[in-house]
Structure formats: structure tokens, C-alpha cells
Amino acid sequence: MPRVKKTSVCPYGATGVGGKWMFWSMYHLLSGAKRFSELHRLMPQAGRQTLVTQLRELERAGAVRRTVSAHIPPRVWYSLTRLGWDSEPILRELKGWGEWFGDRVGPDVDWLVSLGGRWKVWIVHGLFDGAKRFGELRRLLAPISKQVLARELRELGNLGLVRRLPRQPGAPQGAYELTETGSESEPMFRRLYAWGRWTSAKTGVRFDWPVSTPPEHLRHTFTAHGELPVRP
């Protein structure tokens, strides 16, 4: 049984947009079962123990299956479960979005790391319905502190996803809005939200996002096995 725990964006318990090596492990397993050594060769920057730990987390969550062969010495294979395969559309969409975003911000930016932590994705999501002042964002994302919110907004600004509105008559002072890049990323973030709700319900994980999304964006999410309803 998967462990019941809180989620910080990723329903599998990682931080950021899925946890860097969790995401890449699942993505690489889309091409078929692999031994640990194969996965490590595909992700040479991952420490062996870190990769082992994240694969175990995916196994506990029910997204990855670990199979030990009868060979001597025994061989260990990793493959996606049905739950893991149901995540195929969002995995591929995140990969495609990451390449598109990389073209915007430069190849040196690791988008999984840059959007890591619990707040950045929530801030972007909170700005989908329009500009908000600093105080509004803080109330929406309570219990975020002033210092953390200011830092996250600054880093999102450096990534080109969020900008601060200039002072002008009739405009709210100290307000933030999505840039063109941020607005163009909305469909992906909406589906990430829908996938998170669906996966959390499947794995018994508490879905603790402090933001909500309109019902029309929760009608469905597409999986490798068809259309699955996601209910608010």
C-alpha cells in the first residue's frame, strides 16, 4: 500500500514539478523496463544512493515496479505500473514544455530545479486569473512568509514567468502578473494540477495545494488508457 503523506506539488512526495530524478526515471521507463545500471547511465548526474531512494519512493507510491529475476546473480528490473503509465501524457508534456521553456531561458537553466520547491508552481497558478498584489498573493498562499514570497517572485521574474507591474495611474501598486511566457504555460500547469489531484486520489496522498482551479479545468485528464475523470 502506498504511504499516505502530504504532497508538495508532486503527489509522489517529491518537491518541485515532480522531483528531478523521479521525473526522469519515469520518463525513461516509458521506453520499457530497465535495469538500475541502465537508468544510472541515462542519468549520470544522479548520485547512486539518491537514485535508489527516489526509485524506492516511486515503488512505494505504486508508480514503479521492481522485479528481481531468477538469474544468478539476480538481476533487478524497473518498469512502470498501470498508475505509472497513466502519467505518460503529463510526463511527455512536461518534457516538451521543458524543451520549449529552455529555448526561452537558455540551455543552462534546469527547469525542474528552477521550479523546485513548493511555492513557485503555486504562485504561477495563483496568477492565472489576473494580476495580484503582494498582499493578495500572501493571503492566497498562507502560510508563506513575506521573505519567501519576495524571493520566489524575484526568482520567477528572473525565469521570465512573472513580472511586476510598473507604477501607473489606475494600476494596482505592487502587483504581479504572468509574462507572455507564463501565460503560454498555463495549459501545462492546469493539466499538472489535474494530474496531481487524480494521482493523489489514486495513491491516498493528501492533495494540499493552497490554490484552487475552476471546475471547467478539472473535467478530465488524458492518459495512455483513455480519458479519466478528475472531480473537484
NUKOLTOR-588863 format. One record per residue (C-alpha): residue number from 1; x, y negated, z; residue in three letters. Coordinates in Angstrom, 3 decimals. Layout:
N
<num->NUM east->X north->Y up->Z residu->ALA>
...
This chain:
232
<num->1 east->0.000 north->0.000 up->0.000 residu->MET>
<num->2 east->1.286 north->-3.485 up->-0.792 residu->PRO>
<num->3 east->2.066 north->-5.605 up->2.204 residu->ARG>
<num->4 east->-0.342 north->-8.418 up->2.998 residu->VAL>
<num->5 east->1.546 north->-11.687 up->3.224 residu->LYS>
<num->6 east->1.319 north->-15.280 up->2.190 residu->LYS>
<num->7 east->2.388 north->-16.415 up->-1.237 residu->THR>
<num->8 east->4.450 north->-19.470 up->-2.130 residu->SER>
<num->9 east->3.272 north->-19.827 up->-5.734 residu->VAL>
<num->10 east->4.308 north->-16.284 up->-6.661 residu->CYS>
<num->11 east->1.808 north->-13.670 up->-5.441 residu->PRO>
<num->12 east->4.673 north->-11.182 up->-5.138 residu->TYR>
<num->13 east->6.075 north->-13.276 up->-2.308 residu->GLY>
<num->14 east->8.963 north->-14.992 up->-4.105 residu->ALA>
<num->15 east->9.479 north->-18.734 up->-4.284 residu->THR>
<num->16 east->9.164 north->-20.848 up->-7.362 residu->GLY>
<num->17 east->7.483 north->-19.745 up->-10.560 residu->VAL>
<num->18 east->7.710 north->-16.075 up->-9.784 residu->GLY>
<num->19 east->11.156 north->-15.735 up->-8.240 residu->GLY>
<num->20 east->14.033 north->-15.770 up->-10.688 residu->LYS>
<num->21 east->15.129 north->-12.132 up->-10.683 residu->TRP>
<num->22 east->11.630 north->-10.801 up->-10.091 residu->MET>
<num->23 east->10.515 north->-12.595 up->-13.222 residu->PHE>
<num->24 east->13.438 north->-11.411 up->-15.347 residu->TRP>
<num->25 east->13.195 north->-7.845 up->-14.024 residu->SER>
<num->26 east->9.543 north->-7.607 up->-15.030 residu->MET>
<num->27 east->10.200 north->-9.330 up->-18.340 residu->TYR>
<num->28 east->12.980 north->-6.915 up->-19.285 residu->HIS>
<num->29 east->10.835 north->-3.944 up->-18.276 residu->LEU>
<num->30 east->8.292 north->-4.978 up->-20.910 residu->LEU>
<num->31 east->10.557 north->-3.236 up->-23.426 residu->SER>
<num->32 east->10.439 north->0.037 up->-21.479 residu->GLY>
<num->33 east->11.741 north->1.846 up->-18.399 residu->ALA>
<num->34 east->15.330 north->1.059 up->-17.425 residu->LYS>
<num->35 east->17.950 north->2.265 up->-15.008 residu->ARG>
<num->36 east->19.320 north->-0.132 up->-12.418 residu->PHE>
<num->37 east->22.624 north->-0.410 up->-14.300 residu->SER>
<num->38 east->20.764 north->-1.437 up->-17.467 residu->GLU>
<num->39 east->18.824 north->-4.127 up->-15.622 residu->LEU>
<num->40 east->22.000 north->-5.398 up->-13.998 residu->HIS>
<num->41 east->23.737 north->-5.642 up->-17.383 residu->ARG>
<num->42 east->20.800 north->-7.680 up->-18.667 residu->LEU>
<num->43 east->21.065 north->-9.969 up->-15.614 residu->MET>
<num->44 east->24.799 north->-10.126 up->-14.875 residu->PRO>
<num->45 east->24.442 north->-13.267 up->-12.748 residu->GLN>
<num->46 east->22.237 north->-11.460 up->-10.248 residu->ALA>
<num->47 east->24.047 north->-10.022 up->-7.259 residu->GLY>
<num->48 east->23.568 north->-6.267 up->-6.969 residu->ARG>
<num->49 east->22.048 north->-6.456 up->-3.484 residu->GLN>
<num->50 east->19.794 north->-9.371 up->-4.456 residu->THR>
<num->51 east->18.531 north->-7.430 up->-7.463 residu->LEU>
<num->52 east->17.945 north->-4.307 up->-5.344 residu->VAL>
<num->53 east->15.993 north->-6.382 up->-2.799 residu->THR>
<num->54 east->13.780 north->-8.040 up->-5.414 residu->GLN>
<num->55 east->13.074 north->-4.749 up->-7.178 residu->LEU>
<num->56 east->12.021 north->-3.296 up->-3.825 residu->ARG>
<num->57 east->9.688 north->-6.245 up->-3.298 residu->GLU>
<num->58 east->8.114 north->-5.643 up->-6.710 residu->LEU>
<num->59 east->7.808 north->-1.939 up->-5.878 residu->GLU>
<num->60 east->6.083 north->-2.686 up->-2.552 residu->ARG>
<num->61 east->3.729 north->-5.088 up->-4.329 residu->ALA>
<num->62 east->2.761 north->-2.359 up->-6.770 residu->GLY>
<num->63 east->4.108 north->-4.097 up->-9.894 residu->ALA>
<num->64 east->7.144 north->-1.863 up->-10.494 residu->VAL>
<num->65 east->7.527 north->1.902 up->-10.156 residu->ARG>
<num->66 east->10.784 north->3.535 up->-9.040 residu->ARG>
<num->67 east->11.269 north->7.077 up->-10.360 residu->THR>
<num->68 east->14.057 north->9.431 up->-9.297 residu->VAL>
<num->69 east->14.931 north->12.126 up->-11.847 residu->SER>
<num->70 east->15.786 north->15.728 up->-11.041 residu->ALA>
<num->71 east->19.247 north->15.388 up->-12.577 residu->HIS>
<num->72 east->22.408 north->15.965 up->-10.546 residu->ILE>
<num->73 east->23.432 north->13.366 up->-9.662 residu->PRO>
<num->74 east->19.881 north->11.955 up->-9.564 residu->PRO>
<num->75 east->19.044 north->9.030 up->-11.843 residu->ARG>
<num->76 east->16.791 north->6.176 up->-10.805 residu->VAL>
<num->77 east->14.477 north->4.530 up->-13.353 residu->TRP>
<num->78 east->12.330 north->1.431 up->-13.016 residu->TYR>
<num->79 east->9.172 north->0.831 up->-15.007 residu->SER>
<num->80 east->6.082 north->-1.367 up->-14.855 residu->LEU>
<num->81 east->2.905 north->-0.085 up->-13.240 residu->THR>
<num->82 east->-0.548 north->-0.898 up->-14.584 residu->ARG>
<num->83 east->-0.509 north->-4.008 up->-12.398 residu->LEU>
<num->84 east->2.861 north->-4.976 up->-13.836 residu->GLY>
<num->85 east->1.625 north->-4.515 up->-17.400 residu->TRP>
<num->86 east->-1.394 north->-6.684 up->-16.616 residu->ASP>
<num->87 east->1.085 north->-9.524 up->-16.052 residu->SER>
<num->88 east->2.547 north->-9.185 up->-19.563 residu->GLU>
<num->89 east->0.717 north->-12.205 up->-21.072 residu->PRO>
<num->90 east->1.840 north->-14.655 up->-18.370 residu->ILE>
<num->91 east->5.387 north->-13.235 up->-18.403 residu->LEU>
<num->92 east->5.636 north->-13.803 up->-22.149 residu->ARG>
<num->93 east->4.002 north->-17.215 up->-21.880 residu->GLU>
<num->94 east->6.394 north->-18.287 up->-19.146 residu->LEU>
<num->95 east->9.326 north->-17.090 up->-21.230 residu->LYS>
<num->96 east->8.086 north->-19.053 up->-24.253 residu->GLY>
<num->97 east->7.356 north->-22.133 up->-22.175 residu->TRP>
<num->98 east->10.819 north->-21.919 up->-20.612 residu->GLY>
<num->99 east->12.423 north->-21.970 up->-24.075 residu->GLU>
<num->100 east->10.239 north->-24.903 up->-25.139 residu->TRP>
<num->101 east->10.985 north->-26.763 up->-21.905 residu->PHE>
<num->102 east->14.683 north->-26.007 up->-22.271 residu->GLY>
<num->103 east->14.680 north->-27.711 up->-25.660 residu->ASP>
<num->104 east->13.233 north->-30.796 up->-23.947 residu->ARG>
<num->105 east->15.564 north->-30.985 up->-20.943 residu->VAL>
<num->106 east->18.696 north->-29.290 up->-22.241 residu->GLY>
<num->107 east->20.157 north->-25.770 up->-22.109 residu->PRO>
<num->108 east->21.958 north->-26.336 up->-18.800 residu->ASP>
<num->109 east->18.697 north->-26.560 up->-16.836 residu->VAL>
<num->110 east->17.469 north->-23.281 up->-15.359 residu->ASP>
<num->111 east->13.710 north->-23.840 up->-15.420 residu->TRP>
<num->112 east->12.993 north->-21.046 up->-12.937 residu->LEU>
<num->113 east->15.367 north->-22.571 up->-10.409 residu->VAL>
<num->114 east->14.347 north->-26.151 up->-11.205 residu->SER>
<num->115 east->10.695 north->-25.387 up->-10.485 residu->LEU>
<num->116 east->11.599 north->-23.308 up->-7.452 residu->GLY>
<num->117 east->10.168 north->-23.847 up->-4.022 residu->GLY>
<num->118 east->6.523 north->-24.173 up->-3.158 residu->ARG>
<num->119 east->5.827 north->-27.833 up->-3.869 residu->TRP>
<num->120 east->6.816 north->-28.669 up->-7.441 residu->LYS>
<num->121 east->4.220 north->-26.478 up->-9.115 residu->VAL>
<num->122 east->1.571 north->-27.734 up->-6.693 residu->TRP>
<num->123 east->2.436 north->-31.387 up->-7.386 residu->ILE>
<num->124 east->2.180 north->-30.872 up->-11.151 residu->VAL>
<num->125 east->-1.140 north->-29.065 up->-10.686 residu->HIS>
<num->126 east->-2.421 north->-31.854 up->-8.456 residu->GLY>
<num->127 east->-1.821 north->-34.443 up->-11.199 residu->LEU>
<num->128 east->-3.819 north->-32.668 up->-13.916 residu->PHE>
<num->129 east->-6.930 north->-34.742 up->-13.218 residu->ASP>
<num->130 east->-5.091 north->-38.060 up->-13.367 residu->GLY>
<num->131 east->-2.612 north->-40.333 up->-11.620 residu->ALA>
<num->132 east->-2.439 north->-40.269 up->-7.830 residu->LYS>
<num->133 east->-0.808 north->-42.490 up->-5.278 residu->ARG>
<num->134 east->1.838 north->-41.111 up->-2.960 residu->PHE>
<num->135 east->-0.577 north->-41.022 up->-0.032 residu->GLY>
<num->136 east->-3.201 north->-39.148 up->-2.064 residu->GLU>
<num->137 east->-0.688 north->-36.500 up->-3.052 residu->LEU>
<num->138 east->0.437 north->-36.100 up->0.527 residu->ARG>
<num->139 east->-3.136 north->-35.609 up->1.739 residu->ARG>
<num->140 east->-3.790 north->-33.108 up->-1.065 residu->LEU>
<num->141 east->-0.632 north->-31.135 up->-0.263 residu->LEU>
<num->142 east->-0.750 north->-31.278 up->3.532 residu->ALA>
<num->143 east->1.362 north->-30.356 up->5.488 residu->PRO>
<num->144 east->4.089 north->-31.678 up->3.155 residu->ILE>
<num->145 east->6.278 north->-34.354 up->4.754 residu->SER>
<num->146 east->6.981 north->-37.791 up->3.274 residu->LYS>
<num->147 east->10.644 north->-36.925 up->2.792 residu->GLN>
<num->148 east->9.948 north->-33.653 up->0.991 residu->VAL>
<num->149 east->7.277 north->-35.182 up->-1.261 residu->LEU>
<num->150 east->9.567 north->-38.079 up->-2.198 residu->ALA>
<num->151 east->12.387 north->-35.653 up->-3.021 residu->ARG>
<num->152 east->10.168 north->-33.340 up->-5.080 residu->GLU>
<num->153 east->8.686 north->-36.250 up->-7.051 residu->LEU>
<num->154 east->12.177 north->-37.547 up->-7.751 residu->ARG>
<num->155 east->13.318 north->-34.131 up->-8.997 residu->GLU>
<num->156 east->10.195 north->-33.712 up->-11.140 residu->LEU>
<num->157 east->10.957 north->-37.138 up->-12.581 residu->GLY>
<num->158 east->14.487 north->-36.010 up->-13.439 residu->ASN>
<num->159 east->12.951 north->-32.989 up->-15.205 residu->LEU>
<num->160 east->10.725 north->-35.243 up->-17.278 residu->GLY>
<num->161 east->7.460 north->-33.778 up->-15.973 residu->LEU>
<num->162 east->6.299 north->-36.635 up->-13.735 residu->VAL>
<num->163 east->6.760 north->-40.395 up->-13.835 residu->ARG>
<num->164 east->5.954 north->-43.281 up->-11.538 residu->ARG>
<num->165 east->3.570 north->-45.835 up->-12.992 residu->LEU>
<num->166 east->5.040 north->-49.309 up->-13.404 residu->PRO>
<num->167 east->3.549 north->-52.142 up->-11.386 residu->ARG>
<num->168 east->0.944 north->-53.937 up->-13.451 residu->GLN>
<num->169 east->-2.388 north->-55.665 up->-12.877 residu->PRO>
<num->170 east->-5.247 north->-53.232 up->-12.420 residu->GLY>
<num->171 east->-2.997 north->-50.187 up->-11.941 residu->ALA>
<num->172 east->-2.734 north->-48.451 up->-8.570 residu->PRO>
<num->173 east->0.559 north->-49.256 up->-6.874 residu->GLN>
<num->174 east->2.938 north->-46.412 up->-6.157 residu->GLY>
<num->175 east->1.022 north->-43.969 up->-8.352 residu->ALA>
<num->176 east->2.451 north->-40.970 up->-10.184 residu->TYR>
<num->177 east->1.255 north->-39.274 up->-13.354 residu->GLU>
<num->178 east->2.311 north->-36.493 up->-15.683 residu->LEU>
<num->179 east->4.528 north->-37.357 up->-18.601 residu->THR>
<num->180 east->3.752 north->-36.125 up->-22.111 residu->GLU>
<num->181 east->5.843 north->-33.028 up->-21.392 residu->THR>
<num->182 east->3.946 north->-32.452 up->-18.145 residu->GLY>
<num->183 east->0.566 north->-32.838 up->-19.839 residu->SER>
<num->184 east->1.547 north->-30.466 up->-22.650 residu->GLU>
<num->185 east->2.493 north->-27.901 up->-19.995 residu->SER>
<num->186 east->-0.989 north->-27.928 up->-18.425 residu->GLU>
<num->187 east->-2.355 north->-24.813 up->-20.218 residu->PRO>
<num->188 east->0.553 north->-22.708 up->-18.994 residu->MET>
<num->189 east->0.219 north->-23.951 up->-15.409 residu->PHE>
<num->190 east->-3.545 north->-23.364 up->-15.464 residu->ARG>
<num->191 east->-3.044 north->-19.759 up->-16.546 residu->ARG>
<num->192 east->-0.303 north->-19.347 up->-13.950 residu->LEU>
<num->193 east->-2.867 north->-20.372 up->-11.335 residu->TYR>
<num->194 east->-5.477 north->-17.933 up->-12.683 residu->ALA>
<num->195 east->-2.916 north->-15.126 up->-12.789 residu->TRP>
<num->196 east->-1.854 north->-15.902 up->-9.229 residu->GLY>
<num->197 east->-5.420 north->-15.682 up->-7.929 residu->ARG>
<num->198 east->-6.102 north->-12.445 up->-9.788 residu->TRP>
<num->199 east->-2.833 north->-10.788 up->-8.768 residu->THR>
<num->200 east->-3.214 north->-11.856 up->-5.139 residu->SER>
<num->201 east->-6.694 north->-10.318 up->-5.034 residu->ALA>
<num->202 east->-5.344 north->-7.090 up->-6.528 residu->LYS>
<num->203 east->-2.420 north->-6.814 up->-4.100 residu->THR>
<num->204 east->-4.154 north->-8.006 up->-0.952 residu->GLY>
<num->205 east->-1.954 north->-11.091 up->-0.684 residu->VAL>
<num->206 east->-3.397 north->-14.289 up->0.730 residu->ARG>
<num->207 east->-3.637 north->-16.895 up->-2.025 residu->PHE>
<num->208 east->-2.723 north->-20.051 up->-0.108 residu->ASP>
<num->209 east->-2.397 north->-22.737 up->-2.786 residu->TRP>
<num->210 east->-3.431 north->-26.098 up->-1.302 residu->PRO>
<num->211 east->-4.869 north->-27.231 up->-4.650 residu->VAL>
<num->212 east->-7.930 north->-26.010 up->-6.494 residu->SER>
<num->213 east->-8.807 north->-25.774 up->-10.154 residu->THR>
<num->214 east->-12.184 north->-26.343 up->-11.867 residu->PRO>
<num->215 east->-14.307 north->-23.215 up->-12.444 residu->PRO>
<num->216 east->-14.027 north->-23.554 up->-16.223 residu->GLU>
<num->217 east->-10.303 north->-22.861 up->-15.916 residu->HIS>
<num->218 east->-10.926 north->-19.690 up->-13.885 residu->LEU>
<num->219 east->-13.246 north->-17.887 up->-16.270 residu->ARG>
<num->220 east->-10.703 north->-15.331 up->-17.369 residu->HIS>
<num->221 east->-7.130 north->-14.395 up->-17.794 residu->THR>
<num->222 east->-5.891 north->-12.239 up->-20.645 residu->PHE>
<num->223 east->-3.895 north->-9.096 up->-20.001 residu->THR>
<num->224 east->-2.390 north->-6.328 up->-22.042 residu->ALA>
<num->225 east->-5.519 north->-4.307 up->-21.267 residu->HIS>
<num->226 east->-8.101 north->-6.867 up->-22.266 residu->GLY>
<num->227 east->-9.925 north->-9.711 up->-20.620 residu->GLU>
<num->228 east->-10.131 north->-9.634 up->-16.846 residu->LEU>
<num->229 east->-12.460 north->-11.945 up->-14.898 residu->PRO>
<num->230 east->-10.947 north->-14.301 up->-12.347 residu->VAL>
<num->231 east->-13.552 north->-15.607 up->-9.963 residu->ARG>
<num->232 east->-13.151 north->-18.756 up->-7.873 residu->PRO>
